[in-house]
Every structure is written in C-alpha cells, then in structure tokens.
Amino acid sequence: MSRKLFANFSKYRNAVGKAAKHEDAYTDLRLSVNPSTDTCQLVKVSQAWIAFKHTSGGTIGILPVETVGRVGQNTHLLSAHSSGVSDWEFSPFDASLLITGSENGEVKVWRISGDSKGAVGTELLLTITTGTGKPLETILHHPTAQGIVATASHNVVQIWDISGKDQGSSLSSAVYTLEHPNAVFSLSWKADGMLLATTCKDTLIRVFDPRQQESPIQSGQGHPGNRPSRVVWLGEKDLLFTVGFSKMREREIAVWSAHDLSKPLELKRTDSSSGLMLPLYDEDTSVMFIPSRGESTIRWIEMADSAPYMTEGAAFAVPHPVAGAGLAPKALLNVMQTEVVRILAVSANSLWPVSVSIPRRSYLDFHADLYPETKSTTPGLEASAWLLGENKPVPRVSLDPGMAGKPVWAQHAVTTLTSETKAPIASKQNSIPSSSTPSSASPTTPSASTSAPTVASFASPMSSSAGKSAEPATAKAQEVTTEKLASLSVSTGAPETHPASPSQSATSAPSSSRGPSSASSAAMRLAAHQTSKFRFLTFKPYHISQHFESIIGLSISAAPECNLIEVNSKFLALPLQGTGGRVGILKTTEPGRVGNKIPSLVCSSDLLGFKFDPFNPNRLVTASDDTKIKGWIIPEEGLGMESDVTKPDWTLDSPSMDKISLILFHPRAKDVLLSASMDRNDPTLRLWDLSAQKEMVTIKGHKDVIFSCDFNHDGSKIVSVCRDKKIRVWDALTGELLQEGPGHDSLRSSRVLWLGESDLVASVGFGRGSQREILLFDSNDLKGGPIDKKLMDISPGVLIPHYDPDTSVLGISARGDRVMKHFEIHLGSRKDVGPGKSLFVDVSSLEQTTLQQDVAYLPKRYCDVKELELAKMYRLTYNSVEVIRVSVPRNKKEYFQDELFPDTVDVETATMDASEFFAGAAPRSPPNKISLCPSGMESLSHHIAMTPATPQSGGSSLDKFLQGKQQAADDEKKRLAMERMFETAKESKADRDTLVPETGVVDEDEWDD
C-alpha cells in the first residue's frame, strides 16, 4: 500500500469544538452586532481584557477576561471617538494597550488599568490623524516590533511608529504610506514582520516590502467578485490565504504563493451563502477557523505546506448565529484538558467561548505533541531597530504547566543566553519610551523622575496607571527575577549575536569570558539560592491494602470553597452523589475495597460544606443549601450499613442567613463554630456557641462573596478573602475590622491560611490571565499589599493551601492536578524580601499518576516518627483515597530525629470552652505541647552530645585531591552513560513511530491517545 495514503494524517483531525455553558459565557451585554466595516471582527481579546463594540456610538465595552456570567453591569464603557468605532486592536506585547479607529479616520491609543476593587480605568495616550476622513478598515500591530502599527483607510495603508510619544500628544505623519487605486479591504503581516499583504476593491492581491519601496513587489488577480475579500498570511510561510466571492457570488477560499500571485495554488468554492467569512488563523496548529456572519457553525481547515494545501474538518456548532469572532491568547487555554484553541463568538447580547480540544484517552499529562512552543509577549525588537532594517523573531515559550514551581536558577538554565545580557526593561507609569530610552537599570535622575510622562512602553506590559500589573502569562519570560513565570520557559533555539548597549559594554564581559566578573556573578547567584532541609521530601504511598479503593458515587462537583475530604483519627468523610446532600462516613481503621454501599448522612438539601470537630472526633457539622447548619454525632462503631441517617442531632439557622459558603471550627475553644454566608447580598460572618446552639457574634463589612476564612493560632483574629479582591483581618469577639488591603487581582475563588503562630498570612488564588499565585501578607500591614509573591502556573484548578507549623512547609494542592507543590516558608517580614531574596524556598513536589481532587492530613501525633513520617496524607482521587507517607530521608533512623520533630501543639485538646471564649476570658492554660518521641527511643541530639568526637582520618591533601578527582570522573561516566541511554530510547521510539513502507500499516503507537 502506498505510503502517501497516510501522508496528511494530522493530530488535529479529530478536533472537537464545544461552546461554553451559559454560566461560563459573557451574557447580558449591550453589544453591537452591526459592524461599521465588512472586515470588523466585533471583538478582540488580550490576556487580561476583552474589548467589544458597544451599542452606543463611538463606544468600546471592556471586560476583564476572568469575569463571566451576567456581566452587563460590570462592563466599562470607553467613549473612544465622537463618531462610530470601526476597528480596534490589542498590542501583542502589552495586554493593557488598546488601539482604536473611528469612521472619520481617527486612531487613538489607550491604556487600560484595573484596581483592587474591580474598577476599570482608561487613559488616552496618543491620537493619530490619518487624514483620509474615511473609516478605518483595519488596524494591525506589527508581529515582532513593538510600537509599529499598520492602518488601512480608504485607498491607503499607513505604517506608524507610536513609540516614544508624550502622553496626550498627536501624530499625523506616517512612516510609510502604501497607495492603492481603490478602497483597501484588508491587510496582513507576515509573521516575521518583513512583508505585508493587502486585498483591494479592484480585486487584486498585493504584497509589499514597505521598508524597501512603497509600491508592491508582487500583485495578482484575486477573487473576482465585487464583495469584500480578506487576506491572511500563513505565519512565516510564503503562503497567503484569502476568502472572497466569485463573479457568480459563490464564496471562495484560496491559497497563494507570495512569490507568484498569477494564479492560486489551490482554490475551492464552498457555497452560495451571502454571509461574510471571517478567517482566524492559529499559527501554532496551522489551522484556519472560518466563522461566517449569520451562521451557527464554525468551519475549520488545516493548512499544509504542499498540495493538498487545505484539508477541511468537521464544523463546530455554536448556540446562536455568529456576528463576529476573535481568537483568545494561548495563555488562557486549559492545556491539561487538551484545549488547543479558544474562539470568542459574538451573538446577540452575549459573547460565547468556543473551546476546541483534541480527545485523548488520558488527561493526566501535558500532551506536548499538541502544543508547539508559542510566541511570548516579549517583542523581538524595538520600532527604531525595525525601521533601520533589522529583523528578529519573537521569543517562544512553552505552555507546559510542568515547569511550575521549579527553582529560579533551574528555570534560568533554559532561558536563552541573550536574556542574561539584556538589561531589565521597566518604564514609568503610562509611558512607552522609544528604543533610545535609558534602561531602568540606570539610576534615575531627579529631572527624569519629574519630567512629563510619555506614551506607555510596549516593552513593559506590566505597567499601568494604577501601578498594578496586568501580568500576562509570558510578560517576564526573559527577566531574571525571583518571580519568574514558572509555567513558561524561553526556547533555547540557535544562539544569536546581539550588539551590546553602551551600558552593557561598560559593565559586562562577553558571555564566553571566564574572568573574575563572570565568576563573581555566578558566585552571587549561588549564594542567593536558598536551600531547605526538607528539599528531599519523599512521598510514599502506603501498601494498597491501606487505601480506600473502588469508591463508587463520589461527588467532585462541589463549590470551590468546600473541601472534598475530611479525616480524623476515627473517621473519613466524603461527599457522595445523589439527592439530599449526602456525606459518606468510613472508618479509618477499615480500609479496602469500598464499592457503592457507603453509610451516609443525608442533609435533605445540596451539600455546601462539612467539618469534623477537632475536639470531638465523633461530631461532624454540615452546611446545606437549605441555609441550615446541622450537627451529627457518629457512633463509635460508625454508621450502620442498613440505612442512611437523615435526622441530625441539632440544627442552627438564622432568619437572615442565606447561601452558606463555608464553616470552620475555632482552633482553641470548644464548641465555637464560624460560618460565612451571603445573606441576600449582605455577606456575613457568624460565630456560634454550639453548646447553647446560639448565634453569638455577627461580623459584617464584606462587599461580595466570602471565599475563605481562617483563625490565627489563638483564635482571637479572623482573616478573610472576598470576591471584591480584598483581604481583611477582624477581631473575632468584637467583629471590628483591624486591617484591610488588596488581595488577588481576580474574581475567581481564592483560599487563605494563617501561618502558625506568626503574623504571616498566605493566600492562594489567581492573578490576571488565570495565572495561579501565592501571596504572603503581614497581617499587621495589609494596606501595603503582599510582602512576597510566588507565581505558579496557568491552570483553571482552584488552589488549596495546607500548612505544617512544625516544619514551616506549605503544600499547595488543586482539583484536577496530579502534582502537589511544596515550599518551605522562611517566616520573616517585608524587610527580608528584596531582589534575589524570597520567603519561599522550593522543596520536593508530590507527583502521582492519578488526578487528585483534594487532600487531608491527620494530626502529627498519629505519624509514624520511627519511619520519619512528617505527615500522613489522605489523597482523594475520582474513585479512591490513597494514604501517603510524607517523610525526609535520614541515615540514623534508630534515633529520634528531634530536629525534624519538635514538640507539637495538641490540636485535639481545647484550652477553653465556648462560654469562656465569648466572655473574653483568657485561656485556662497555654496550648498543650506534646513530644512525639516514642518511649525508649533516644534522641539524635542526645546521642551526639554523649558520643565523644572521633579524630578525622589522616591523609595528605594530595590523596584527598586524587580521591575527589576519581569521584568526579566516575560521576561524569555515569552521566554520559545516562545520556547515551536516553538517546538510544529516543531513537527506538522514532523507529517505532515510522510507518512500514511495504505494507502501509499504521503502528498502534501512531493513533491518538
């Protein structure tokens, strides 16, 4: 059989497009479905913002990307122009820079900013007068050079340099002007930024090299119909894709060679529909998506470098007829669910995300074959360099979330060599300095700091008028900082030579130098790299007989604020599917195969949360959708298998309590419970006396849904995080607001945790663009914002923190992840954080083959310290609970490792009861601390103190040197052997992946997973 039969098989051929659910769409919008021009897409998306045409004339509606649902009231209206808005464009290098064009030929550049309250602001940076007086057909930013913008209006294409302009200034002189004999319909840059293609009303396709000549270098007859046509350059290939109409008004699509436009390489007539096609090209997948106005399907075509150039796939359905559409940036994709493209479709009063994914058998790992390295938000070069004839590609980054949490020095190893020599680029608020602007590494003079601001820099997408960063996912991919984005790494590629700037040549040695300068720099980086005694944490599952296997009917769709597993010394509690809000109860002493018969507590309404009483292992408290808090006493022998328990032992409610979001027990006082609820848009915290079954303290002052709360170590304070992007500290008895400050810059769910007996608070959540992050706050100074930050990865899973005060280790789990990150927190203050210094120290991560839903821990007293067990973890998957030992390897296991196991707080013994707490009395005694040392086991410190020191073995320095040299040689041999083994494995895999030419049979491994 011919090998050619399989030549065009593609990993994207089984792509599936699925429109978002109604609650995940952007609805209740006053958006216009009537474009001013035939080529307007009606919506544009950056990593932080969505811009769409509003029904009001000359107005653009702006929404944060993460805000979904009925968001009409949250729309910021930008009155951009006095006449209608015809087109607009985000800068690919600055998620907050928006360029708008009007029907009278006017162009404006805007800076979008957001504050901690969710308010959106815009500032006008630059006004451009094209002089045509006609609508702007197209605005297109240069693909590699920051500050270069092309506009098409009437019969002229103009190229502008907008960098280095004062804020509020005007520009009327274009760098290049490309005249056409008739109205220009569309334009498209080649991905390397060297050439430009246009379509025109005279039906010709033209290719320009604007820096060489202002006349076309190639032209040819395009689609002959008199209706508008559009052109898209296929990435860095010398191929053009066009859509248009024939003379008989049939819709056509065609592929052209940029070197010969005399005839198309391939042309197809699709149908006779009158809807205008809006081509959207994804360069990473080489797939062209073609939504059409007035139609409820989106077609897609895979583009090839040779015939057949176009291979059409099955169309996707959308809920409503499409009026316009735009592609979302790659940083917003859910790569762990194999989402390769996301399209935002415009319909009446709504924006519908359409997710395009590739079905795979398993979603446990990152499928690297679907995600080639994508373009970062770091520009390839400045506008001035491009105007002088230079060309340089945009650095590419990986979308693999597996890079998350790696140490900064390890991430730096995969960064291009040129990024080390680049001076950090920073700019003043609302300024876009030209390429000649001094580097921020240079000291700022007083005169510079007081000068008038200039138009904001494309080189610094992190700046904004509010001083807050939009933080697109790849904005710092090449900066050597302690907060480098962990999920994206710059491709090493082929080394390139870059001319050194004056400041660099005065202070930097060549990269190949081994002199004192480079040596001292390496020594400084090594000295700044912090290590932890827990860096070699190990995670070893117990024998499978100790796991809870084959659990049928688990519910993993609870609200983000609800934990999915609770455990104490006697029982395990899990949410179950079914009506009535069911909580399954298992005995921790009876692991094994569970099946579908699980004794349950039935709450009579949907379950919202559940907690074991830390001072009474037989009591479980639940919160349900009927606005009731219910208490259940579990018998010592557990629940009976015959029937479910439907009647609670007691019930708490309040006339105004509504939509309970969480419940939490007091850490020191017995019978004190905290609850958080919405109370009909009046969010409230309540403290209950369970012994009296009475509401004792009511705390109001939150502005939106309360995501999470936690007590400090003695229970006198409460920290809370809220949907209004604020973090607050309250007095637990009086309800007084003690501190308030900015939290995560996202409306998505977050969690907060008080770090032991310190004043530090950890909050985990999302920044802009779905960037998961950990923020550390000083609870005595929340106004100053976080004192340290740890950027994680880009993923939709809500982070859940777990802290061990004895080891200062912070574990971060997330639903749907298979990796659990861990960090040691150096408990310090704001002064301990600075350049090259962080309170986070990376330690080992837990990586399992199954996706986790949640984790829970037993108290320290139940750990097997003889096996150096620091924690006993219960890890919930979709159908099992795995018991995992967290330990640290040590040599002398026969001794009690008192360095690892200090006396720990007895969290199962209360120091006061509810009446004493609410009376304001001091605890009867300080928290009881217990020793974890088993009886009869000698501590390591005592053994060392009692063992006399032995003299070191003799030997000359030469002998020691030779021994070390031999050891180094042996290590090098092992390393080379491992490399040869890996290369052999790769070659073997390549051989297996090759088709058998004689038979044409496809190997099993070649089919999609």
Summary of the structure (lengths in Angstrom):
residues: 1009
radius of gyration: 31.4
end to end distance: 24.7
largest distance: 100.7
contacts: 3352
relative contact order: 0.08
helix: 13%
strand: 37%
